[in-house]
């Protein structure tokens, strides 16, 4: 079976155009640092500080572009514990009732009443890749990881879109637990049996 490449996603921010201009100044545009695995997505040069309701500061959180309809901060559970954020596990864009934060840029600050999340584990599939793997959009699967810290990860959401490129996105906590790095590969497991 074809293997799925892995992308380990560190903490990052997605911001609206309005919030970008408050943080960096009127008319500001993001500067592309490097292209990401998904077409049209990129890591920007720009970073912000993210302040928890407890007043702890997560410094230098990179913004990913382009700007979005909603501002969203994606962190790990380790970040949430250390910096005292409320951050439920959610799919990107599903921020209703999620954590609060203050965003600090060189030109201004923004208070968000929701938007801090821990991103769910997910795999991006093109329609062709989805057919190859026998999955459909919103399926939930498991992945098998080989190596010195081999194991199985459950609750991995399948996301299918014509603009997507095959990639499994995990956060730094999951990556570290299995000693995975960007570009490593995993296998898809749709069903498995646990023997007593």
VENKA-V529787 format. One record per pair of residues at least 12 apart in sequence whose ideal C-beta (glycine too) atoms are under 10 Angstrom apart, sorted by the first residue. I is the first residue (numbers start at 1). GAP is how many residues later the second one is. Records with the same first field share a line. If there is no record, write none. Layout:
# VENKA-V529787
I->GAP, GAP
This chain:
# VENKA-V529787
1->131, 132, 133, 186, 187, 188
2->127, 130, 131, 164, 183, 185, 186
3->143, 163, 165, 181, 182, 183, 184, 185
4->119, 120, 121, 125, 129, 139, 152, 162, 163, 164, 180, 181, 182, 183, 184
5->32, 118, 160, 161, 162, 163, 177, 178, 179, 180, 181
6->31, 117, 137, 139, 161, 162, 163, 164, 168, 169, 172, 174, 175, 176, 177, 178, 179, 180
7->29, 30, 31, 117, 160, 161, 162, 163, 168, 173, 174, 175, 176, 177
8->160, 161, 162, 163, 164, 165, 166, 167, 168, 172, 173, 174, 175, 176
9->27, 28, 55, 65, 67, 110, 113, 160, 161, 162, 163, 165, 166, 173
10->33, 51, 52, 64, 65, 66, 69, 161, 162, 165
11->39, 47, 49, 50, 51, 62, 63, 64, 65, 67, 68, 72, 107, 160, 161
12->24, 31, 32, 35, 49, 50, 51, 52, 60, 61, 62, 63, 107
13->31, 33, 34, 35, 37, 45, 48, 49, 50, 51, 55, 58, 59, 60, 61, 62, 88, 90, 102, 103
14->27, 49, 50, 51, 52, 53, 54, 55, 56, 57, 58, 59, 60, 78, 79, 81, 101
15->15, 29, 31, 33, 48, 49, 50, 51, 52, 53, 55, 56, 57, 58, 88, 90, 95, 97, 100
16->51, 52, 53, 54, 55, 56, 94, 96
17->12, 13, 49, 50, 51, 52
18->49, 53, 92
19->29, 44, 48, 49, 51, 52, 84, 86, 89, 91, 93, 96
20->24, 26, 28, 43, 45, 46, 47, 48, 51, 85, 90
21->46, 84, 86, 87
22->81, 83, 85, 86, 87, 88
23->23, 25, 26, 40, 48, 80, 81, 82, 83, 84, 85, 86, 87
24->22, 24, 39, 81, 82, 83, 84
25->80, 81, 82, 83
26->81
28->18, 77, 78, 79
29->15, 17, 36, 37, 38
30->12, 13, 14, 15, 16, 33, 34, 35, 36, 37
31->13, 14, 15, 32, 34
32->12, 13, 33, 34
33->12, 13, 29, 30, 31, 32
36->28, 29, 129, 131
37->87, 127, 128, 129, 130, 131, 132, 145, 146
38->86, 123, 125, 126, 127, 129, 131
39->124, 125, 126
40->25, 26, 123
41->23, 24, 25, 122, 124
42->21, 22, 23, 24
43->19, 20, 21, 22
44->18, 19, 20, 21, 22, 23
45->17, 18, 20
46->15, 16, 17, 18, 19, 59, 60
47->12, 13, 14, 15, 16, 58, 59
48->12, 13, 14, 15, 25, 54, 55, 56, 57, 58, 61, 62
49->12, 52, 53, 54, 55, 56, 60
50->23, 25, 29, 33, 35, 51, 52, 53, 54, 62, 66
51->32, 34, 49, 50, 51, 52, 53, 58, 60
52->23, 27, 28, 30, 31, 32, 33, 34, 35, 47, 48, 49, 50, 64
53->31, 32, 33, 46, 47, 48, 49, 63
54->29, 30, 31, 32
55->28, 29, 47
56->23, 26, 27, 28, 29
57->26, 45, 47
58->15, 17, 21, 22, 24, 25, 27, 43, 58
59->45
61->12, 13, 14, 18, 40, 42, 43
63->40, 42
68->24, 25
69->24
70->22, 23, 24, 25, 26, 42, 44, 45
71->24, 30, 32, 39, 41, 43, 44, 45
72->18, 20, 21, 22, 23, 26, 40, 42, 43, 44, 45, 47
73->12, 14, 22, 25, 26, 27, 28, 30, 39, 42, 43, 44
74->13, 16, 18, 41, 42, 43, 44, 45, 97
75->12, 24, 26, 41, 42, 43, 44, 96, 97, 98
76->42, 43, 95, 96, 97, 98, 99, 100
77->12, 41, 94, 95, 96, 97
78->40, 93, 94, 95, 98
79->37, 39, 92, 93, 94
80->19, 36, 37, 38, 93
83->18, 33
85->13, 14, 15, 16, 31, 32, 33
86->12, 13, 14, 15, 28, 30, 31
87->12, 14, 28, 29, 30, 31, 32
88->26, 28, 29, 30, 32
89->28, 29, 30, 31, 32, 66, 82
90->25, 26, 27, 28, 29, 30
91->26, 28, 29, 31, 47, 66, 68
92->25, 27, 28, 30, 67, 77
93->24
94->23, 25, 26
95->17, 18, 19, 20, 21, 22
96->18, 19
97->16, 17
98->14, 15, 16, 17, 18, 19, 20
99->13, 14, 15, 16, 17, 18, 19
100->12, 13, 14, 15, 16
101->12, 13, 14, 15
103->12
118->53, 55
119->38, 50, 51, 52
120->20, 35, 36, 37, 39, 49, 50, 51
121->19, 20, 21, 22, 32, 33, 34, 35, 36, 47, 48, 49, 50, 53
122->18, 33, 34, 35, 36, 37, 45, 46, 47, 48
123->12, 16, 18, 20, 33, 34, 35, 36, 37, 41, 43, 44, 45, 46, 47, 63, 65
124->34, 35, 36, 37, 39, 40, 41, 42, 43, 44, 45
125->12, 14, 33, 34, 35, 36, 39, 40, 41, 42, 43, 63
126->34, 35, 36, 37, 38, 39, 40
127->33, 34, 35, 37
128->32, 34, 38
129->29, 31, 35, 36, 37, 38
130->28, 29, 30, 31, 34, 36
131->29
132->34, 56
133->25, 27, 33, 55, 57
134->54, 56
135->23, 24, 25, 53, 55
136->22, 24
137->20, 21, 22, 23, 24
138->19, 20, 21, 22
139->17, 18, 19, 20, 21, 51
140->14, 15, 16, 17, 18, 50
141->12, 13, 14, 15, 16, 17, 47, 48, 49, 50, 51
142->12, 13, 14, 44, 45, 46, 47, 48, 49, 50
143->13, 25, 27, 31, 35, 42, 43, 44, 45, 46
144->42, 43, 44, 45, 48
145->23, 25, 29, 30, 32, 33, 34, 35, 39, 40, 41, 42
146->32, 38, 39, 40, 41
147->31, 32, 33, 37, 39
148->30, 31
149->27, 28, 29, 30, 31
150->28, 29
151->26, 27
152->26, 34, 35, 37, 40, 42
153->15, 17, 21, 24, 25, 27, 33, 36
154->35, 38
156->12, 13, 14, 18, 30, 32, 33
157->12
158->30, 32
167->15
168->12, 16, 17, 18, 20
170->16
